[in-house]
Amino acid sequence: MPELSKRVGTFTDSVIRRMTRISDSTPGSINLSQGFPDFDPPKEILEALKKNAEGGPQHQYSITFGAENIRKCVAEKYSPLFGREIDPDKEVVITCGSTEAMMASMMTVCNPGDNVIVFSPFYENYGADAILSGANPIYVDLVPPAFSFDKEKLEEAFKNNVKAIIVCNPSNPCGKVFTKKELEFIVGLAVKYDAFVITDEVYEHIIFAPHEHTYCASLPSAWGRVITCNSLSKTFSITGWRIGFAIAPENVAEGIKKVHDFLTVGAAAPLQEAVCAGFKLGEPYYKSLQALYTKKKAVFLEGLDKAGLKHNDPEGAYFVLVDISPFLEKPMFKGWSDLDFCSWMIKTVGVAAVPGSSFFKDGTNNYIRLHFARSEESLREATNRLMGLNKYL
């Protein structure tokens, strides 16, 4: 048999999705690993889906870079947020989730051998995206507990002939919300060293007070080098629909369109039409979503505290990093990895988590990631189960 490509030997399958499969094979397990809700999307979207399922042209190919209706919805929403008129025909590309938006963006701006800065901890796809696009990731630490970055170290990284930096805001897995000043500093370095800024802003509406979301593309000098990747998965609780988008300057968007066209042709046409109903919900819905997750966060963190588990306090998104150092220091767990601990935890207490080492480049393995995109009933049951870990301390 011929040899496989070298690139597929340089990264593993998704550890996040792997933990879901392990959870699914464990009867009664509560899956707090892969971040998808266990509650329904807004009823307006579901009604629109029913209507669009009744037949018609929406069951055939839409325009490859997105149906006209959804591109207009994206442009209308983000034009005031970005402080400029976004052209739905020239600056918006609808993709198969933010995952494809990021991959298509990387393949558009990166040549083989280019360097790309990735903050660590990072969403696991980013490393693979860099490799698949032929680029070399350069990791810069976000330092706990605040997960802030060292400005001097970040500039040192930019000096390595960097083509782009990836910024996940709010951050998966640590929940950091980058401040306006931090983003201005990042954009300033991108201007100084002539690099792109590729943002992942899928958790834009899941922000916890007093923190606020700043759209990187809205900053002075940002437009022209910022590519905004986003998704409707988290905002409307439709992770399985795989509807995402990229907003970029016309010349960049043209490249993304071409890559997208040959990667997937287009996102699901009836789902593109149905999700337009979500955009019409407007600001009241986004505020209700924020309130919903603020309550879930409070319930979950209170439960983790009662269980005696050390954890961070996320500023946005719906993930929590739990420090399992107290367990790994015990003789019973000697020599264990965080993956070993997660596998054991599913079987022992019936709660699935993601080993933190899949997010850290430096070998950090004393964290596990849990999410709280679940009903309050499920979250209380999960934390009650986690209390059972106390006997091992």
C-alpha positions as CSV (number, residue, x, y, z in Angstrom):
1,M,0.0,0.0,0.0
2,P,1.3,3.5,-0.8
3,E,2.4,5.7,2.1
4,L,-0.1,8.1,3.5
5,S,0.6,11.8,3.5
6,K,2.9,13.0,6.3
7,R,0.5,15.7,7.5
8,V,-2.1,13.2,8.8
9,G,0.5,11.7,11.1
10,T,1.2,15.0,12.8
11,F,-2.2,15.3,14.7
12,T,-4.8,13.1,16.2
13,D,-8.5,12.9,15.9
14,S,-10.5,15.4,17.9
15,V,-10.1,14.5,21.6
16,I,-13.3,16.4,22.3
17,R,-15.4,14.3,19.9
18,R,-13.6,11.2,21.1
19,M,-14.8,11.8,24.7
20,T,-18.4,12.2,23.4
21,R,-18.1,8.8,21.8
22,I,-16.8,7.3,25.1
23,S,-19.6,9.0,27.0
24,D,-22.2,7.7,24.5
25,S,-21.0,4.2,25.0
26,T,-21.3,4.6,28.8
27,P,-24.9,4.1,29.9
28,G,-26.3,6.9,32.0
29,S,-23.2,9.2,31.5
30,I,-23.8,13.0,31.5
31,N,-21.8,14.4,28.6
32,L,-20.1,17.7,29.7
33,S,-17.2,17.2,27.2
34,Q,-18.4,18.3,23.8
35,G,-20.2,21.6,24.1
36,F,-23.7,21.3,22.7
37,P,-27.0,22.1,24.4
38,D,-29.6,19.6,25.5
39,F,-32.4,22.0,25.0
40,D,-34.3,23.2,21.9
41,P,-33.5,26.1,19.6
42,P,-35.9,29.1,19.5
43,K,-39.3,28.1,18.4
44,E,-39.3,30.7,15.6
45,I,-36.4,28.9,13.9
46,L,-38.0,25.5,14.3
47,E,-41.2,26.9,12.7
48,A,-39.2,28.3,9.8
49,L,-37.5,24.9,9.4
50,K,-40.9,23.2,9.2
51,K,-42.0,25.7,6.6
52,N,-38.9,25.3,4.5
53,A,-39.1,21.5,4.6
54,E,-42.4,21.5,2.7
55,G,-40.6,21.6,-0.7
56,G,-39.5,24.0,-3.3
57,P,-36.1,25.3,-4.6
58,Q,-34.6,25.6,-1.1
59,H,-33.9,21.8,-1.3
60,Q,-31.5,22.3,-4.1
61,Y,-28.1,24.0,-4.2
62,S,-28.1,27.6,-3.1
63,I,-25.4,30.0,-4.3
64,T,-22.2,28.4,-3.2
65,F,-21.1,31.2,-1.0
66,G,-24.5,31.5,0.7
67,A,-28.1,32.1,0.0
68,E,-29.0,35.8,-0.5
69,N,-31.3,36.0,2.4
70,I,-28.8,34.8,5.0
71,R,-26.0,36.9,3.6
72,K,-28.2,40.0,3.9
73,C,-29.1,39.0,7.5
74,V,-25.4,38.7,8.4
75,A,-24.5,42.1,6.8
76,E,-27.4,43.9,8.5
77,K,-26.5,42.5,11.9
78,Y,-22.8,43.2,11.8
79,S,-22.6,46.5,9.9
80,P,-23.5,48.6,12.9
81,L,-21.4,46.4,15.2
82,F,-18.3,46.8,12.9
83,G,-19.0,50.5,12.3
84,R,-19.1,50.1,8.5
85,E,-21.4,48.9,5.8
86,I,-20.7,45.3,5.0
87,D,-21.4,44.2,1.5
88,P,-23.4,40.9,1.6
89,D,-22.3,40.0,-1.9
90,K,-18.6,40.8,-1.7
91,E,-17.7,40.5,2.0
92,V,-19.8,37.6,3.5
93,V,-19.3,33.9,2.9
94,I,-21.7,31.3,4.4
95,T,-19.8,28.1,5.4
96,C,-20.4,24.7,6.9
97,G,-19.9,26.0,10.5
98,S,-17.2,28.2,11.9
99,T,-14.9,25.2,11.6
100,E,-15.0,25.5,7.8
101,A,-14.8,29.3,7.9
102,M,-11.6,29.0,9.9
103,M,-10.1,26.4,7.6
104,A,-11.0,28.2,4.4
105,S,-9.6,31.4,5.9
106,M,-6.3,29.8,6.8
107,M,-6.0,28.2,3.4
108,T,-6.7,31.6,1.8
109,V,-4.1,33.6,3.6
110,C,-1.3,31.0,4.3
111,N,1.3,29.6,2.1
112,P,3.2,26.4,3.0
113,G,5.9,27.3,5.6
114,D,4.1,30.5,6.8
115,N,4.0,31.0,10.6
116,V,0.7,31.5,12.5
117,I,0.4,32.6,16.1
118,V,-2.0,30.6,18.3
119,F,-2.7,31.4,21.9
120,S,-2.4,28.4,24.3
121,P,-4.7,27.1,25.6
122,F,-6.5,26.9,22.3
123,Y,-9.4,25.2,20.7
124,E,-7.9,22.0,19.3
125,N,-8.9,22.6,15.7
126,Y,-6.5,25.5,15.3
127,G,-3.3,23.4,15.4
128,A,-4.7,21.0,12.8
129,D,-5.9,24.0,10.7
130,A,-2.4,25.3,10.6
131,I,-0.9,22.0,9.6
132,L,-3.5,21.3,7.0
133,S,-2.9,24.7,5.4
134,G,0.8,24.0,5.4
135,A,1.6,26.6,8.1
136,N,3.6,26.4,11.2
137,P,1.9,27.2,14.5
138,I,3.8,29.4,17.0
139,Y,2.2,29.2,20.5
140,V,2.0,32.1,22.9
141,D,0.8,31.3,26.5
142,L,-2.3,32.7,28.1
143,V,-1.3,32.6,31.7
144,P,-3.8,31.5,34.4
145,P,-5.8,32.3,36.4
146,A,-6.7,35.4,34.3
147,F,-5.3,33.9,31.1
148,S,-3.7,37.1,30.1
149,F,-0.8,37.3,27.7
150,D,2.7,38.8,28.0
151,K,2.9,41.7,25.5
152,E,6.7,41.4,25.0
153,K,6.4,37.6,24.3
154,L,3.6,38.2,21.9
155,E,5.7,40.8,20.0
156,E,8.6,38.4,19.9
157,A,6.4,35.8,18.3
158,F,5.3,38.4,15.7
159,K,9.0,39.0,14.7
160,N,9.1,35.4,13.3
161,N,7.7,36.5,9.9
162,V,4.2,35.8,11.0
163,K,1.4,35.6,8.4
164,A,-1.5,35.6,10.8
165,I,-2.7,35.3,14.4
166,I,-5.8,33.4,15.6
167,V,-7.8,35.0,18.3
168,C,-10.7,33.1,19.9
169,N,-12.9,35.6,21.8
170,P,-14.4,34.6,24.1
171,S,-11.9,31.8,24.4
172,N,-12.5,28.1,24.2
173,P,-11.5,26.4,26.6
174,C,-10.7,29.0,29.3
175,G,-13.5,31.5,28.8
176,K,-11.3,34.5,28.6
177,V,-12.8,37.7,27.1
178,F,-10.2,39.8,25.4
179,T,-10.5,43.5,26.4
180,K,-10.7,46.3,23.9
181,K,-7.1,47.4,24.9
182,E,-5.8,43.8,24.4
183,L,-7.4,43.6,21.0
184,E,-6.0,47.0,20.0
185,F,-2.6,45.9,21.0
186,I,-2.9,42.7,18.9
187,V,-4.2,44.7,15.9
188,G,-1.4,47.2,16.4
189,L,1.2,44.3,16.1
190,A,-0.6,42.9,13.1
191,V,-0.3,46.3,11.4
192,K,3.3,46.7,12.5
193,Y,4.4,43.3,11.2
194,D,1.9,43.2,8.3
195,A,-0.1,40.1,9.4
196,F,-3.7,39.0,9.3
197,V,-5.9,38.6,12.4
198,I,-8.3,35.7,12.2
199,T,-11.0,35.8,14.9
200,D,-13.3,33.0,16.1
201,E,-16.2,34.8,17.8
202,V,-18.8,32.0,18.1
203,Y,-19.5,32.8,21.8
204,E,-20.0,36.6,21.1
205,H,-23.4,36.6,23.0
206,I,-22.4,34.4,25.9
207,I,-20.6,37.0,28.0
208,F,-20.8,37.4,31.8
209,A,-21.0,40.9,33.4
210,P,-19.1,43.1,33.8
211,H,-17.2,41.8,30.7
212,E,-18.1,43.0,27.2
213,H,-17.5,41.7,23.8
214,T,-15.4,43.9,21.4
215,Y,-15.6,43.0,17.7
216,C,-12.0,43.0,16.5
217,A,-13.0,44.2,13.0
218,S,-14.5,47.3,14.5
219,L,-11.2,48.7,15.8
220,P,-9.3,51.4,13.9
221,S,-6.9,50.0,11.3
222,A,-8.4,46.6,11.7
223,W,-10.6,46.3,8.5
224,G,-8.4,45.1,5.7
225,R,-6.5,42.6,7.8
226,V,-9.2,41.1,10.1
227,I,-11.1,38.0,9.1
228,T,-14.1,37.3,11.4
229,C,-15.2,33.7,11.6
230,N,-18.5,33.0,13.3
231,S,-21.3,30.5,13.6
232,L,-25.0,30.3,14.5
233,S,-24.4,27.1,16.4
234,K,-24.0,28.5,19.9
235,T,-26.2,31.6,19.5
236,F,-29.3,29.6,18.5
237,S,-28.4,26.2,20.0
238,I,-28.2,24.5,16.6
239,T,-24.7,22.9,16.7
240,G,-25.8,20.1,14.3
241,W,-27.0,22.5,11.6
242,R,-23.4,23.5,10.8
243,I,-24.2,27.0,9.6
244,G,-21.3,29.5,9.9
245,F,-19.9,32.4,8.1
246,A,-16.8,34.5,7.4
247,I,-16.8,38.3,7.1
248,A,-13.7,39.7,5.4
249,P,-12.5,42.5,3.0
250,E,-13.5,41.8,-0.6
251,N,-10.1,40.5,-1.8
252,V,-9.9,38.1,1.1
253,A,-13.5,37.0,0.9
254,E,-13.0,36.2,-2.8
255,G,-10.2,33.7,-1.8
256,I,-12.4,32.2,0.9
257,K,-15.2,31.8,-1.6
258,K,-13.0,29.8,-3.9
259,V,-11.6,27.5,-1.1
260,H,-15.1,27.0,0.3
261,D,-16.5,26.2,-3.1
262,F,-14.1,23.3,-3.6
263,L,-14.2,22.1,0.0
264,T,-17.9,21.8,0.5
265,V,-19.7,23.5,-2.4
266,G,-22.1,25.1,0.1
267,A,-23.9,24.8,3.4
268,A,-27.3,23.1,3.7
269,A,-29.8,25.3,1.7
270,P,-33.0,24.8,3.7
271,L,-31.1,25.4,7.0
272,Q,-29.7,28.7,5.6
273,E,-33.2,29.9,4.9
274,A,-34.7,28.7,8.2
275,V,-32.0,30.3,10.4
276,C,-32.9,33.8,9.0
277,A,-35.8,33.7,11.4
278,G,-33.3,33.8,14.2
279,F,-31.7,37.0,13.1
280,K,-35.2,38.7,13.3
281,L,-35.3,38.0,17.1
282,G,-32.8,40.8,17.6
283,E,-31.3,42.2,20.7
284,P,-34.0,41.0,23.2
285,Y,-33.1,37.4,22.3
286,Y,-29.4,38.0,22.7
287,K,-30.0,39.5,26.2
288,S,-32.1,36.5,27.1
289,L,-29.4,34.2,26.0
290,Q,-26.9,36.0,28.1
291,A,-29.2,35.8,31.1
292,L,-29.8,32.1,30.5
293,Y,-26.1,31.2,30.5
294,T,-25.4,33.5,33.4
295,K,-27.8,31.5,35.5
296,K,-26.4,28.2,34.3
297,K,-22.9,29.3,35.1
298,A,-24.0,30.3,38.6
299,V,-25.7,26.9,39.2
300,F,-22.7,25.0,37.8
301,L,-20.0,26.8,39.7
302,E,-21.9,26.6,42.9
303,G,-22.1,22.8,42.4
304,L,-18.4,22.6,41.6
305,D,-17.6,24.5,44.8
306,K,-19.8,22.2,46.9
307,A,-17.9,19.3,45.3
308,G,-14.7,20.8,46.5
309,L,-13.2,21.1,42.9
310,K,-10.8,23.9,42.1
311,H,-11.8,25.8,38.9
312,N,-11.5,29.0,37.0
313,D,-14.2,31.6,36.7
314,P,-15.0,32.0,32.9
315,E,-15.6,35.5,31.6
316,G,-17.5,34.2,28.6
317,A,-18.4,31.0,26.6
318,Y,-19.7,28.0,28.6
319,F,-16.6,26.1,29.6
320,V,-14.9,25.7,32.9
321,L,-11.4,24.4,33.6
322,V,-11.1,22.2,36.7
323,D,-7.7,21.7,38.3
324,I,-7.2,18.0,39.0
325,S,-3.8,18.4,40.6
326,P,-5.0,17.3,44.0
327,F,-6.0,14.0,42.5
328,L,-2.9,13.4,40.5
329,E,-0.8,13.9,43.6
330,K,-2.4,10.9,45.3
331,P,-0.7,7.5,45.1
332,M,-3.8,6.0,43.4
333,F,-3.3,8.2,40.4
334,K,0.5,8.1,40.2
335,G,1.6,8.2,36.5
336,W,-1.9,9.0,35.2
337,S,-2.5,11.5,32.4
338,D,-5.5,13.7,32.3
339,L,-6.9,11.5,29.6
340,D,-6.6,8.5,32.0
341,F,-8.4,10.6,34.6
342,C,-11.2,11.5,32.2
343,S,-11.8,7.9,31.1
344,W,-11.8,6.8,34.8
345,M,-14.2,9.6,35.8
346,I,-16.8,8.6,33.2
347,K,-16.8,5.0,34.5
348,T,-16.6,6.1,38.2
349,V,-19.1,8.9,38.5
350,G,-20.7,9.0,35.1
351,V,-19.6,12.5,34.0
352,A,-17.6,13.1,30.8
353,A,-15.0,15.8,30.5
354,V,-12.2,16.7,28.0
355,P,-8.5,16.3,29.1
356,G,-6.9,19.7,29.2
357,S,-3.8,18.6,27.5
358,S,-5.6,18.7,24.2
359,F,-5.8,22.5,24.6
360,F,-2.3,23.2,25.9
361,K,0.8,23.0,23.8
362,D,3.3,22.9,26.7
363,G,2.3,19.5,28.0
364,T,0.0,20.9,30.8
365,N,-2.1,18.0,32.0
366,N,-3.6,19.1,35.3
367,Y,-6.8,20.4,33.9
368,I,-10.1,18.9,32.6
369,R,-12.7,21.0,30.7
370,L,-16.4,20.8,31.5
371,H,-19.2,22.7,29.9
372,F,-22.5,24.0,31.3
373,A,-24.7,24.1,28.1
374,R,-27.2,21.8,29.8
375,S,-30.5,22.1,31.6
376,E,-30.2,23.1,35.3
377,E,-31.5,19.7,36.2
378,S,-28.6,18.0,34.3
379,L,-26.1,20.4,35.8
380,R,-27.2,19.7,39.3
381,E,-27.2,16.0,38.7
382,A,-23.7,16.2,37.2
383,T,-22.3,18.2,40.2
384,N,-23.9,15.8,42.6
385,R,-22.1,13.0,40.9
386,L,-18.8,14.9,40.9
387,M,-19.1,15.1,44.7
388,G,-18.4,11.4,44.6
389,L,-14.8,12.2,43.7
390,N,-14.2,13.5,47.2
391,K,-13.5,10.0,48.5
392,Y,-10.4,9.7,46.3
393,L,-8.7,12.8,47.8
